[in-house]
């Protein structure tokens, strides 16, 4: 499965991609919203893992909307350092498969992606 990983923190981006690649996924890295959207157009990933503050919360949510606009079937996972439950009332909540809080997200995220892969 091809996964777009979008984060402006280059260390987090590299670590997350390494973890996903070691788990058997193909990753596409993007360090800014423009390159993330361009990569999604060119590579057509099945999933995207997007940092909410990319670099601001609004730009992260705009990227979520744009990715769904490109491919309504893309699975979107949002990473945040804030309380994930606070996004339930946002209009973008219907576009996101799941919101993960940073720090505890890695194992849960990999399990969720592997479950999607089985369903593909």
N, C-alpha and C positions, 0 to 999 in steps of 0.2 A: 504494500500500500504506500502511495506517495503522500507525504505530509508536508505542508508549508508550515515552517516555524518562523514566527515573526516576533522579534524582540530587539529593542534598541540597546540593551545591555549586552555587549558582545560576549562577555564571559558566560552569562546565562544562556545566550543563544548557542554558543559552542557546546556547553555542557548538556543542554537539552537535546541538541541534535545527536551528540555522541551517545547519549542514553537511548534515544529512539533507534539509532542505527544499530546499536548492540542488541536491541530487541527485535531486529529484523525488518525495520521500516526504512524506506528511502526518504530522505529529507531534502527539502529545498529551503535554504536559509535566506532570510530577508531582515535587514537591520533598519529599514525605514518603511513607512506606509507605501510610498511610491514604488519602491522595488518589490514590495510584497504583492501589490496589485499586478505589476508587470509580470512577476514570476507566476502568479495564478493564471494569468491570460496565456502565457507561453507553455506552462507545464500541466495545467488542469489537474491539480491535486484532488484527491478524494476527501482529504481532511486539512484543517488548518488549526494550529495552536497559536493563539494571539495573546500577547501581553496586553492587558487593559491599558496601561499607561504607555502608549506607543507613539510618541513620547508623552502625550497627554491623554487623559481619559476619553475626551471627545474624539481625538484622532483614532484611538483604538476602536471605539464604537463605530466610527465612520468606516473604518476598514472592514469591520464585521458586515455592515450594510452593503458595502461595495462588493465584497466577496460573494455574498448571497445573491447580489444582482447579477454577477457573472455566471454563477452556477448555483441554482436553487437547491441542488442535491448535496452540496458540500457540507460535510460535518464540521461544525465549529466548536472549538473549546477555548474558553477564555481563562487566562491566568491573572490573578490579582493578589495583591498584598492586603487588600481590604476584606471585609466580611462579605463572602460570596452571596449570602442571602439577600443583601440589599439590592441586588440586580433583578429580583423577581418582579418588581413593579416597573422596570424599564421596558420601553417598547421593543428594544433589541433582545429581550429575554426570550421571545418566541423564535429568534433566529439562532440562538446558541444551544448546542446540545447539552453542555454542562459548563459550569463555572467552577474552577478549582482555585483554592487558596494556595499561594506559593508556600513552599516549605514542606507541605504534605502531599503535593500533587503528583510527584513522579510515579510512584507505584500504582496509584489509582488511575492516572492518565494512561499508563501502558496497558493496564488491564482493560480499560474502556476501549482503547484502540484495537487491541487484539480481539475483543469481542466483535467490534465492527468488521474486522478483517475476516473473521469466520463467516459473518453474515453476507460478505461481498460475493 
